[in-house]
Amino acid sequence: MRLIVKFNLVITLAFVAGLIVSALLMRERFVADARTAVLANARIMMQSSDSIMRYTKQEVTPLPQALGHDKFVRAAVPFFAAGSIFEDLRQHYPDYSVRNVALNPTNLRDRPTESEADIVNGFRSFPDRTEMVTERQTPNGPIMSLSRPLVAAPECLVCHSTPANAPSAMIDTYGSANGFGWQPNETVGAQIVSVPLSLPLARAEKAVVHLLLTCGTVFLSVLAVLNLFLYYLVVKPIQDMAKIASDVSLGKPDTPEYECRGSDEIATLSLSFNRMRRSLEGALRLIEGT
């Protein structure tokens, strides 16, 4: 096997091994960054929902009573207002959702799905847990959910303790079959923000591929340059010296000495080779003279 082939083989094997390790580490890093970015978006959406509910509670909820209306106005309920706004958002971005669900809701729209019920029950089983991050598979790809528990505050019990204590206008709107029996400080539901993971993960995978292609292109360019240097600085001088040695061994006359200027190893080798050749020729002349 030629020297340059051995050199390329060793360098290529070392690069491929390093590239595989780097690819695994980079993929893990990029995927982790993608999940972190998705979780940050989920937190922003949750904070937006909280801001909507807080504004509704402070500015909208008191309006019907201040205006002397006895009717139950759903838009004045913070959960309903936030849910309606994000339901409109979901019409444009179906995989994004912000839901305030309860195991026993007044509005059946807020009844949890099976996966959402598991999240609520998880909070009920661990009352000290303040946040939960989960992932689930859907036909459209993986979904990350950020959840926080909904705990029955004293003001919630005005409407959700018993039908007798609830506003009559609310009973007229939703009936008395659902949304009652809540207990103080009971975890009755969860605020769940869902954000798709498929696109960020696909971008992470694409970034890894692009980075590997870039590294591969740089490696091939460097390898080509190294091969040129190796050929002209090492392989060709050795080939020339080997040809001269072969000619001398065959007794060809007027074989020129090999000249290599410089102070590197090849130049030193050429000087030693020429001294050895002159010594050999001198020895042969002595033998012929005797």
N, C-alpha and C positions, 0 to 999 in steps of 0.2 A: 504494500500500500504506500503510495507516494506521501511525502512529508506534508504537502499542502492539503491533501485529502484528510490526513490524520488531524491536522490543525483545524480544518473546517468542521470535522466530525466532533471533536472535543468541544469547540466553541459553541456549535449548534446544540449539542446535548445539554451543555451547561445553561444556555439561554432558554431552551425549551423548559427545562426543569424550573428555572427561576420564573419563567413566564406563567407556568401553571400555578405555582405558589402565589405569585402576585395576583393572578386572576381570581383565585379563591378569596384572598384577603380583600382585594378591591371590590369584588361583588358583595361580600359581607358588609363592607363599609358603605357602599352606595345604597344597598337595600336598607340598611339601618338609617341612613340619612333620609331616604324616601319616606320611611315610616315616621321619622321624627317630623318631617315637613307636613305629612298628612295629619299627624296628631296636633301640630300647631294650628293648622287650618280648622280642625275640629274645636279647639279651644276658642278660637276667634268666633266661630259660629255659636258656640254655647254662650260666650259673653254677649254676643249680639242678642240672643234670645233673652238673656237675663236683663239686658238694657231695655228691651221692648216691654217685658213684663213689669219692670220697675217703673217705667214711664206710664204705662197703662194704669198701674195701681195708684200712682201719685196724681195723675192728671185726668184720667178718663173715668176711673171707677167712681169718684165722688160726683161726677156730673149729673147723672139721672136724679139722684136725691137732691142735689142743689137746684135743679130745674123743676123739682116738684113732680117728677114722673114716678109712678108706682110700678111701671112695667119692668120686667126683667130684661136687661139689655146685655146680650151675650158679648158684644164687642167691648163691654166694660170689664169683663173677666180677664185678668192677665194671661192665664193659660190659653184661653180661647183666642185672644188677640195674637199672641206669639205663634200659636199653632196655625192660625189662618194665614199669617204672613209667610211662614216657611212652607206652608202647603202650596201657596202660589209660586214660591221659588222652586218647589219640586216639579211643577209643571214644565219648567224650562230645564232643570237639572234633575232628572228622575232618580239618580243614584245618591243624591244629597238629601238628607232629611234631618229635621230637628223635631222630636216628638216628646211631649210630656204625657206619659202614660200612667195609668193607675189600674190596679187589679180590680177595683170596684169603682169605675168612673161614673159620673153623672151623665156625661156625653159619651155615648157608645163609640164615637170616633176615637176616643182616647183609650179604648181597650187595647191591651198589648197583644202583639203576636206571640207565637210560642217562644221565639228567641228573646223577645223583650221581656216576657214573663220570667224567663230564667234569670235575666239580669236583676229584675225586681226582687225575686226570691233570694238571689245572692246577697243583696243588700239587707234583706230581712234576716237572713241567717247570720250575717256578720254586721251588727249595728254600728260598729266602730269604723267600718269601711266608708270612706268619703268619696272614693272615685274608683272607677273600673274601666279598663281598656280591654276590649275584646275584638276578635276577628272572626268572621264567618264567610263561608263560600256561598255565592249566589250564581245564578245563570250568567250574570254579567261580569263575574269576577269577584275577587275578595273585597270585603267591606270591613273597614275599621270603625268601631263604635266607642265613643267616649261617653260614659254614663256617670250621673250623680244621683243620689237618693232624693226622693221627695218625701219630706217628713211633715206630718199633719201638725201645723201650728195652731195656736188657739183661735186665730181669726178664721181658719179653715173650718173649724167645727161649727161655726155659725150656720153654715149651709150643709155640712156633711155629717152632723151628729145623728139627728133623727129627722124624719119628714115633718114632724110637728114644729121643730125649731127652724126649719128652712123657710126662706121667703116663699110666699104663695105663688108669686110670679114665676119663680124657678120651677116649682112643682107643676105649674100649668105648662111650662115649656118642655120639661124633661120627664115628668111623671115622678112617682115616688118609689119605683122599683129598684133604682140603681143609685149608687153614689152616697149611701148613708151607712152609718155604723162605724165611721172612722173613730179611732181612739187617739187621745193626746200623745204626741211624740211618736206615733206609729209610722213606720215606713210604708206608705201607701202606694208608692209608685217610683218612677225614675224619670229623669230628664236624659234623653238618649240622643246623641248627635252621631249620625252615620255619614262617613265619607268614603268614596271608592278608593281602593288601593291599586287597581289594575293599571291605570295610566302611569302613576309615579313609579311603580315597580317595572313597568315596561321601559320607561325612560332610564331607569337605573341599569337594566340589562343592556340597553342600547349604548349607554355611556361606557359600560365595561367593554363591549365589543369594539367601540371606536377607539378606546384607549389601547386595547390589545393590537388593533390594526396599526395604530400609530407606533407603538413599540416595535412591532414586527417590521414596519417600513424602515424605522431608524436602524434596527439591527441589521437588516439586509444592506443598507447603505454603508454602515460601519464595516460590515463583513467584506463588502466589495473593496473598500479602501484598504483594509488590512490585508486582503489577498494581493492587491497590487504592491503594497510595501513588502509583503513577505516574498513575493516572486522576485522583485527587482533587487531587494536588499539581502536575501538569503538564498532562495532557490536557484536563481540564475547564476550567482557567483559560484555556488557549489557545483552546478552543472558544468560551468566553464572549467573549473579546476578538475572535475572528474574527466572531462574530455582531454584536457592536457595530460593528465596522468595516464590515460589510456593510450594516447599517442606516444608518450615517452616509453611506456612499457612495450609498445610494439616496435620501437626503434625508429620511429619516423624522424628524419633529420629536420633541422631548422624549426623545431616546435617552439614558439615564443613562450616566454615566461608570462604567468598571469599577473597582471597589475591591478591592484585594488587600493585606491588612495583612501586615506582616513585613519582613524584610530580605534575603530570599533572592532568587535570580535572577528568579523569576516576579514578585515584588513590584516589583523594579527595572524589569522589562519593562513592567509595568502602569503605573508612573509615567511612563515614557518614552512609552508609548502614549497616555496621557491628555494629556501635554504636546503631543504631535504632533497630537492631535485638536483641542485648543484652538487651536493655531496654525493648523490648517487651517480651522477655523470662522471664526477672526478674519480670515484672508485672504479667505475667501469673502464675509464681510460688507463688507470694504473694496471688493471688486470690485463687489458689488451696490450699494454707496453711490455709486460713480462712475457 
